[in-house]
Amino acid sequence: MVPSRGDHPERVRNLRWIYLHMIEGYARHNGHADLVRERIDGVTGD
């Protein structure tokens, strides 16, 4: 368990939650970058 900081310092998180949260954020930003690339070069992924 890892103690949380910020708005809820009494809350604890396990490593599974942290890893899933990081993967979710990475996937979201990856999707945004893909949309920008498609707008620039006009090629869409299949």
MMTF fields as JSON, N, C-alpha, C and O atoms, coordinates in Angstrom:
{
  "mmtfVersion": "1.0.0",
  "mmtfProducer": "UNKNOWN",
  "numBonds": 183,
  "numAtoms": 184,
  "numGroups": 46,
  "numChains": 1,
  "numModels": 1,
  "chainsPerModel": [1],
  "groupsPerChain": [46],
  "chainIdList": ["A"],
  "bondAtomList": [4, 2, 8, 6, 12, 10, 16, 14, 20, 18, 24, 22, 28, 26, 32, 30, 36, 34, 40, 38, 44, 42, 48, 46, 52, 50, 56, 54, 60, 58, 64, 62, 68, 66, 72, 70, 76, 74, 80, 78, 84, 82, 88, 86, 92, 90, 96, 94, 100, 98, 104, 102, 108, 106, 112, 110, 116, 114, 120, 118, 124, 122, 128, 126, 132, 130, 136, 134, 140, 138, 144, 142, 148, 146, 152, 150, 156, 154, 160, 158, 164, 162, 168, 166, 172, 170, 176, 174, 180, 178],
  "bondOrderList": [1, 1, 1, 1, 1, 1, 1, 1, 1, 1, 1, 1, 1, 1, 1, 1, 1, 1, 1, 1, 1, 1, 1, 1, 1, 1, 1, 1, 1, 1, 1, 1, 1, 1, 1, 1, 1, 1, 1, 1, 1, 1, 1, 1, 1],
  "groupList": [{"groupName": "MET", "atomNameList": ["N", "CA", "C", "O"], "elementList": ["N", "C", "C", "O"], "formalChargeList": [0, 0, 0, 0], "bondAtomList": [1, 0, 2, 1, 3, 2], "bondOrderList": [1, 1, 2], "singleLetterCode": "M", "chemCompType": "L-PEPTIDE LINKING"}, {"groupName": "VAL", "atomNameList": ["N", "CA", "C", "O"], "elementList": ["N", "C", "C", "O"], "formalChargeList": [0, 0, 0, 0], "bondAtomList": [1, 0, 2, 1, 3, 2], "bondOrderList": [1, 1, 2], "singleLetterCode": "V", "chemCompType": "L-PEPTIDE LINKING"}, {"groupName": "PRO", "atomNameList": ["N", "CA", "C", "O"], "elementList": ["N", "C", "C", "O"], "formalChargeList": [0, 0, 0, 0], "bondAtomList": [1, 0, 2, 1, 3, 2], "bondOrderList": [1, 1, 2], "singleLetterCode": "P", "chemCompType": "L-PEPTIDE LINKING"}, {"groupName": "SER", "atomNameList": ["N", "CA", "C", "O"], "elementList": ["N", "C", "C", "O"], "formalChargeList": [0, 0, 0, 0], "bondAtomList": [1, 0, 2, 1, 3, 2], "bondOrderList": [1, 1, 2], "singleLetterCode": "S", "chemCompType": "L-PEPTIDE LINKING"}, {"groupName": "ARG", "atomNameList": ["N", "CA", "C", "O"], "elementList": ["N", "C", "C", "O"], "formalChargeList": [0, 0, 0, 0], "bondAtomList": [1, 0, 2, 1, 3, 2], "bondOrderList": [1, 1, 2], "singleLetterCode": "R", "chemCompType": "L-PEPTIDE LINKING"}, {"groupName": "GLY", "atomNameList": ["N", "CA", "C", "O"], "elementList": ["N", "C", "C", "O"], "formalChargeList": [0, 0, 0, 0], "bondAtomList": [1, 0, 2, 1, 3, 2], "bondOrderList": [1, 1, 2], "singleLetterCode": "G", "chemCompType": "PEPTIDE LINKING"}, {"groupName": "ASP", "atomNameList": ["N", "CA", "C", "O"], "elementList": ["N", "C", "C", "O"], "formalChargeList": [0, 0, 0, 0], "bondAtomList": [1, 0, 2, 1, 3, 2], "bondOrderList": [1, 1, 2], "singleLetterCode": "D", "chemCompType": "L-PEPTIDE LINKING"}, {"groupName": "HIS", "atomNameList": ["N", "CA", "C", "O"], "elementList": ["N", "C", "C", "O"], "formalChargeList": [0, 0, 0, 0], "bondAtomList": [1, 0, 2, 1, 3, 2], "bondOrderList": [1, 1, 2], "singleLetterCode": "H", "chemCompType": "L-PEPTIDE LINKING"}, {"groupName": "GLU", "atomNameList": ["N", "CA", "C", "O"], "elementList": ["N", "C", "C", "O"], "formalChargeList": [0, 0, 0, 0], "bondAtomList": [1, 0, 2, 1, 3, 2], "bondOrderList": [1, 1, 2], "singleLetterCode": "E", "chemCompType": "L-PEPTIDE LINKING"}, {"groupName": "ASN", "atomNameList": ["N", "CA", "C", "O"], "elementList": ["N", "C", "C", "O"], "formalChargeList": [0, 0, 0, 0], "bondAtomList": [1, 0, 2, 1, 3, 2], "bondOrderList": [1, 1, 2], "singleLetterCode": "N", "chemCompType": "L-PEPTIDE LINKING"}, {"groupName": "LEU", "atomNameList": ["N", "CA", "C", "O"], "elementList": ["N", "C", "C", "O"], "formalChargeList": [0, 0, 0, 0], "bondAtomList": [1, 0, 2, 1, 3, 2], "bondOrderList": [1, 1, 2], "singleLetterCode": "L", "chemCompType": "L-PEPTIDE LINKING"}, {"groupName": "TRP", "atomNameList": ["N", "CA", "C", "O"], "elementList": ["N", "C", "C", "O"], "formalChargeList": [0, 0, 0, 0], "bondAtomList": [1, 0, 2, 1, 3, 2], "bondOrderList": [1, 1, 2], "singleLetterCode": "W", "chemCompType": "L-PEPTIDE LINKING"}, {"groupName": "ILE", "atomNameList": ["N", "CA", "C", "O"], "elementList": ["N", "C", "C", "O"], "formalChargeList": [0, 0, 0, 0], "bondAtomList": [1, 0, 2, 1, 3, 2], "bondOrderList": [1, 1, 2], "singleLetterCode": "I", "chemCompType": "L-PEPTIDE LINKING"}, {"groupName": "TYR", "atomNameList": ["N", "CA", "C", "O"], "elementList": ["N", "C", "C", "O"], "formalChargeList": [0, 0, 0, 0], "bondAtomList": [1, 0, 2, 1, 3, 2], "bondOrderList": [1, 1, 2], "singleLetterCode": "Y", "chemCompType": "L-PEPTIDE LINKING"}, {"groupName": "ALA", "atomNameList": ["N", "CA", "C", "O"], "elementList": ["N", "C", "C", "O"], "formalChargeList": [0, 0, 0, 0], "bondAtomList": [1, 0, 2, 1, 3, 2], "bondOrderList": [1, 1, 2], "singleLetterCode": "A", "chemCompType": "L-PEPTIDE LINKING"}, {"groupName": "THR", "atomNameList": ["N", "CA", "C", "O"], "elementList": ["N", "C", "C", "O"], "formalChargeList": [0, 0, 0, 0], "bondAtomList": [1, 0, 2, 1, 3, 2], "bondOrderList": [1, 1, 2], "singleLetterCode": "T", "chemCompType": "L-PEPTIDE LINKING"}],
  "groupTypeList": [0, 1, 2, 3, 4, 5, 6, 7, 2, 8, 4, 1, 4, 9, 10, 4, 11, 12, 13, 10, 7, 0, 12, 8, 5, 13, 14, 4, 7, 9, 5, 7, 14, 6, 10, 1, 4, 8, 4, 12, 6, 5, 1, 15, 5, 6],
  "groupIdList": [1, 2, 3, 4, 5, 6, 7, 8, 9, 10, 11, 12, 13, 14, 15, 16, 17, 18, 19, 20, 21, 22, 23, 24, 25, 26, 27, 28, 29, 30, 31, 32, 33, 34, 35, 36, 37, 38, 39, 40, 41, 42, 43, 44, 45, 46],
  "secStructList": [7, 3, 3, 7, 7, 6, 6, 7, 6, 6, 7, 3, 3, 7, 2, 2, 2, 2, 2, 2, 2, 2, 2, 2, 2, 2, 2, 2, 2, 2, 2, 2, 2, 2, 2, 2, 2, 2, 2, 2, 2, 7, 7, 7, 7, 7],
  "xCoordList": [0.831, 0.0, 0.886, 1.952, 0.41, 1.149, 0.259, -0.882, 0.742, -0.085, -0.329, 0.539, -1.511, -1.881, -1.515, -1.451, -1.279, -0.987, -2.008, -2.819, -1.974, -2.862, -4.178, -4.206, -5.277, -6.613, -7.041, -7.808, -6.568, -7.008, -5.807, -5.533, -5.081, -3.875, -4.16, -3.256, -5.402, -5.738, -5.948, -5.966, -6.106, -6.365, -5.068, -4.02, -5.137, -3.965, -4.307, -5.468, -3.308, -3.47, -2.545, -1.468, -2.98, -2.069, -1.38, -1.811, -0.319, 0.458, -0.354, -0.135, -1.29, -2.128, -2.919, -3.004, -3.501, -4.27, -3.361, -3.743, -2.146, -1.205, -0.83, -0.852, -0.482, -0.108, -1.257, -1.049, -2.461, -3.611, -3.879, -4.196, -3.754, -3.971, -2.929, -3.259, -1.679, -0.624, -0.838, -0.662, -1.213, -1.463, -2.636, -2.59, -3.69, -4.861, -4.485, -4.896, -3.716, -3.287, -2.407, -2.558, -1.485, -0.597, -1.406, -1.146, -2.386, -3.214, -4.022, -4.184, -4.526, -5.311, -4.446, -4.868, -3.234, -2.347, -1.869, -1.687, -1.666, -1.285, -2.381, -2.094, -3.64, -4.768, -4.847, -5.152, -4.577, -4.597, -3.505, -3.732, -2.318, -1.215, -1.553, -1.181, -2.252, -2.647, -3.623, -3.534, -4.56, -5.504, -4.781, -5.111, -3.809, -3.037, -2.278, -2.267, -1.641, -0.89, -1.805, -1.434, -3.003, -3.95, -4.359, -4.521, -4.525, -4.89, -3.755, -4.001, -2.509, -1.357, -1.124, -1.002, -1.061, -0.704, -1.882, -1.711, -3.08, -4.264, -4.401, -5.391, -3.439, -3.489, -4.114, -3.677, -5.147, -5.784, -5.329, -5.036, -5.275, -4.884, -6.062, -7.21, -5.788, -6.869, -6.923, -7.761],
  "yCoordList": [-1.174, 0.0, 1.252, 1.286, 2.261, 3.513, 4.637, 4.749, 5.477, 6.586, 7.597, 7.836, 8.18, 9.176, 10.562, 10.778, 11.48, 12.87, 13.767, 13.311, 15.028, 15.991, 16.129, 16.344, 16.01, 16.266, 15.258, 15.607, 14.021, 12.958, 12.226, 11.086, 12.87, 12.232, 10.984, 10.18, 10.808, 9.624, 8.384, 7.27, 8.549, 7.443, 6.73, 7.364, 5.427, 4.665, 3.986, 3.685, 3.757, 3.105, 1.9, 1.897, 0.882, -0.23, -0.045, 0.767, -0.793, -0.62, -0.954, -0.364, -1.895, -2.233, -1.012, -0.752, -0.259, 0.947, 1.967, 2.594, 2.131, 3.111, 2.728, 3.573, 1.452, 1.008, 1.171, 1.647, 0.782, 0.919, 2.382, 2.714, 3.25, 4.681, 5.242, 6.049, 4.818, 5.285, 4.779, 5.534, 3.516, 2.954, 3.659, 3.955, 3.932, 4.62, 6.013, 6.411, 6.745, 8.083, 8.042, 8.866, 7.09, 6.942, 6.638, 7.207, 5.741, 5.381, 6.578, 6.775, 7.377, 8.555, 9.552, 10.076, 9.819, 10.764, 10.221, 10.978, 8.921, 8.287, 8.489, 8.779, 8.334, 8.544, 9.974, 10.213, 10.928, 12.339, 12.62, 13.329, 12.067, 12.269, 11.663, 12.219, 10.531, 9.889, 10.77, 10.872, 11.41, 12.313, 13.497, 13.905, 14.046, 15.176, 14.735, 15.441, 13.563, 13.061, 12.859, 13.187, 12.317, 12.101, 13.426, 13.503, 14.462, 15.768, 16.348, 17.027, 16.073, 16.628, 15.905, 16.545, 14.563, 13.845, 13.242, 12.756, 13.258, 12.783, 11.27, 10.779, 10.514, 9.061, 8.545, 8.895, 7.704, 7.119, 5.679, 4.993, 5.233, 3.851, 2.912, 3.295, 1.704, 0.707, -0.255, -1.156],
  "zCoordList": [0.0, 0.0, 0.0, 0.613, -0.7, -0.821, -0.321, -0.768, 0.596, 1.068, -0.048, -0.887, -0.043, -1.039, -0.528, 0.682, -1.417, -1.058, -1.713, -2.519, -1.377, -2.02, -1.3, -0.088, -2.033, -1.489, -0.432, 0.466, -0.512, 0.398, 0.998, 0.623, 1.931, 2.473, 3.302, 3.531, 3.757, 4.557, 3.693, 4.218, 2.392, 1.479, 1.122, 1.003, 0.953, 0.498, -0.827, -1.103, -1.615, -2.921, -2.981, -2.385, -3.706, -3.928, -5.275, -6.094, -5.499, -6.725, -7.966, -9.024, -7.852, -9.005, -9.464, -10.665, -8.528, -8.873, -9.548, -10.536, -9.003, -9.565, -10.992, -11.887, -11.211, -12.559, -13.547, -14.662, -13.152, -14.049, -14.376, -15.518, -13.39, -13.609, -14.578, -15.447, -14.431, -15.326, -16.752, -17.709, -16.9, -18.234, -18.897, -20.091, -18.126, -18.67, -19.173, -20.262, -18.395, -18.808, -20.036, -20.938, -20.081, -21.235, -22.497, -23.557, -22.38, -23.538, -24.021, -25.225, -23.088, -23.464, -24.227, -25.258, -23.727, -24.396, -25.733, -26.686, -25.806, -27.062, -28.103, -29.264, -27.686, -28.597, -29.09, -30.259, -28.211, -28.618, -29.634, -30.615, -29.402, -30.339, -31.698, -32.731, -31.707, -32.953, -33.73, -34.953, -33.015, -33.684, -34.31, -35.423, -33.612, -34.149, -35.392, -36.401, -35.321, -36.479, -37.676, -38.802, -37.441, -38.544, -39.182, -40.399, -38.372, -38.919, -39.767, -40.764, -39.361, -40.077, -41.391, -42.436, -41.353, -42.577, -43.321, -44.439, -42.733, -43.42, -43.496, -44.038, -42.968, -43.017, -41.723, -40.627, -41.865, -40.684, -40.527, -41.506, -39.276, -39.007, -39.198, -38.967, -39.611, -39.813, -38.684, -38.681]
}
